[in-house]
Amino acid sequence: MTDRTPAGLTALYWKARRADEAAAEVKSETGKALEAVEQLLWNSFEDAHLRECKLDDGDGVRLQQKPYAVVRDHGALREWAMANGFENKLALPWGTINSEVSERLLNGLELPAGVEVYVKTTTYKA
């Protein structure tokens, strides 16, 4: 890269961005194909009463079920957390904090206690 002018760097940015978008498109398509094969694989393993399959070349897969929590009652969870020693681990999601901070900055209000702000420059399509 020899052209470090704004126009040269903008052209380089778009070349890299288009390559990144093309790679993301391929990843999206292969991800969908992988998910479809996984669904078929899970059904096949279930029908065959298998948990694992190894191939002669050493490749293989193993199925394992993992529980994932979904909070349905935030108030009840908060009460449980407070009663079970998790009061210092309760936290707002980052997106909520960031949105609140942005609103407060735009309106000239004080930041929430314990929050600092830094500025990150983001590149957008013109």
JOSUL-V69788 format. One record per residue. N is the residue number from 1. RES is the residue in three letters. OMEGA is omega in whole degrees, -180 to 180 (999 if undefined). Layout:
n-><N & N>
res-><RES & RES>
omega-><OMEGA & OMEGA>
This chain:
n-><1 & 2 & 3 & 4 & 5 & 6 & 7 & 8 & 9 & 10 & 11 & 12 & 13 & 14 & 15 & 16 & 17 & 18 & 19 & 20 & 21 & 22 & 23 & 24 & 25 & 26 & 27 & 28 & 29 & 30 & 31 & 32 & 33 & 34 & 35 & 36 & 37 & 38 & 39 & 40 & 41 & 42 & 43 & 44 & 45 & 46 & 47 & 48 & 49 & 50 & 51 & 52 & 53 & 54 & 55 & 56 & 57 & 58 & 59 & 60 & 61 & 62 & 63 & 64 & 65 & 66 & 67 & 68 & 69 & 70 & 71 & 72 & 73 & 74 & 75 & 76 & 77 & 78 & 79 & 80 & 81 & 82 & 83 & 84 & 85 & 86 & 87 & 88 & 89 & 90 & 91 & 92 & 93 & 94 & 95 & 96 & 97 & 98 & 99 & 100 & 101 & 102 & 103 & 104 & 105 & 106 & 107 & 108 & 109 & 110 & 111 & 112 & 113 & 114 & 115 & 116 & 117 & 118 & 119 & 120 & 121 & 122 & 123 & 124 & 125 & 126>
res-><MET & THR & ASP & ARG & THR & PRO & ALA & GLY & LEU & THR & ALA & LEU & TYR & TRP & LYS & ALA & ARG & ARG & ALA & ASP & GLU & ALA & ALA & ALA & GLU & VAL & LYS & SER & GLU & THR & GLY & LYS & ALA & LEU & GLU & ALA & VAL & GLU & GLN & LEU & LEU & TRP & ASN & SER & PHE & GLU & ASP & ALA & HIS & LEU & ARG & GLU & CYS & LYS & LEU & ASP & ASP & GLY & ASP & GLY & VAL & ARG & LEU & GLN & GLN & LYS & PRO & TYR & ALA & VAL & VAL & ARG & ASP & HIS & GLY & ALA & LEU & ARG & GLU & TRP & ALA & MET & ALA & ASN & GLY & PHE & GLU & ASN & LYS & LEU & ALA & LEU & PRO & TRP & GLY & THR & ILE & ASN & SER & GLU & VAL & SER & GLU & ARG & LEU & LEU & ASN & GLY & LEU & GLU & LEU & PRO & ALA & GLY & VAL & GLU & VAL & TYR & VAL & LYS & THR & THR & THR & TYR & LYS & ALA>
omega-><180 & -178 & -179 & 176 & 177 & -180 & 179 & 180 & 176 & 178 & 178 & 177 & -178 & 176 & 180 & -179 & 178 & 177 & 179 & 179 & 178 & 178 & 179 & 178 & 178 & 180 & 179 & -179 & 180 & 176 & 178 & 179 & 179 & 179 & 179 & 179 & 178 & 178 & 178 & 180 & -180 & 179 & -180 & 178 & -180 & 179 & -178 & -178 & 179 & 173 & -174 & 175 & 178 & 179 & -179 & -179 & 177 & 176 & 178 & 176 & 176 & 178 & 178 & 178 & 179 & 177 & 175 & -177 & 172 & -179 & 179 & -179 & -176 & 179 & 179 & 178 & 179 & 178 & 179 & -179 & 179 & -178 & -175 & 172 & -179 & -175 & 180 & 179 & 177 & -178 & 174 & 175 & -178 & -179 & 178 & 180 & -177 & 178 & 180 & 179 & 179 & 179 & -178 & 179 & 180 & -178 & 177 & -179 & 179 & 178 & 173 & 180 & 176 & -178 & 173 & -179 & 169 & -177 & 177 & 177 & -178 & 180 & 180 & 175 & -179 & 999>
